Amino acid sequence: MTAVTISFNWRSSCSCRVRIALNLKGLDYEYTGVNLVKGEQNSPEFRKLNPLGYVPVLVDGDVLLSDSFAILLYLAEKYPQHPLLPSDLKTKAINFQVNFYFLSL
């Protein structure tokens, strides 16, 4: 049984970065497409997962996350195989700095 489930839209860059991370880590996951054009993010079922209606949403057991950067950090810590971040603290900090910059655009 797959523990990790992701709800995403293929047009969402945030969703893509999470799917890339899941694949780089070699994790099995179940995915559910959310059609933003049809407004599926506004359905009561999806709003139970994320009241803001944003994708992606990751569910891992009793953990529910709906921010791509939080999801990436969670995956990096919970599933250490195939690290997403460098182990060197200085290089990791520079990586965070670059990511925060691009997330703020």
N, C-alpha and C positions, 0 to 999 in steps of 0.2 A: 504494500500500500504506500502511495506517495504521500509524504508528510507535507511537502511544500506545494502551495497553490499560488498562482499569480494570475491576477485579472489585469488585462492590459489592452491597449489599442496599438496596432502596428504603426500608426502615424506618430505616435508619441515618442519623442526622443528619451524621455524619462523611462518609459516602459522598455525601450530598446536597451538602455544601459543596464537595466536589471536583468533582462534575458541574457545579455552578453555575459554578465557576471555569473549567473547560474550555469551557463554552458561552460565558461572557463573553469569553474570549480568542478565540473563534471557531476552536478547534482541532478537527480531525477526530479521533475516537477510536473505538476498538472497545470495547464493553462486554460483560462477562460477569456475569450475575446469580448471586448466591450465596444460596441459600435457607437462612437461619439456622434456621428452624423445623424443616426436615428434617435439619439438622446438616451441610450440605454444607461448612461451614467446617472440619470435622474430617476431611475426606477427605484421603488421602495426597497427591493432586494439589494441593489448595489449601494444605496444610501445607508443601509445597515452596516456595510463594510467601511464606507467612507462617507460621512455626512456631507463633505464638501463636493463629492462627485468626481474626484480626481483619480487618474490612473498613473502609475500602477498601484495595486494593492497586493501585498504579500501576506499569506496566512501560513504559519508554520506551527502546527499544534495549537497552543493557546495564545500564540503571539500574532498580532495583527498590526501591520505597518502600512502606511500609505504615503510615505515620502521616499523618493528614490534614493536620496543620499543616506537616509536612516536605514533603508533596506540594505544598501551596499555595506555599510558599517556593521550591521547585524550579521550579514552573511560572512563577512571577513572574520568576525570574532567566533561565531558559532561553528563554522565549517572551515577550519584552518588549512585544509588541504588545498593546494594550488592557490597560494596567497594572492590577493588582489593588490596589496600594498607592500612596499619594500619594508624589510625588517629594520633597517637603519633609521633611527629616530629623526635625524636631520633631513634625510631624503623623504621620509614619510611626511614630515611637516611641510616641506616644499610642495609635495603632492597635494596636501590638503589646501594649501594656499592657492594653488592653481585651480583646484576644483571649486573652492568657495568663490573665486573670482568669476568663473564661468557660470556658476549657479546664480550669481547676482545680476547677470545681464538681462 
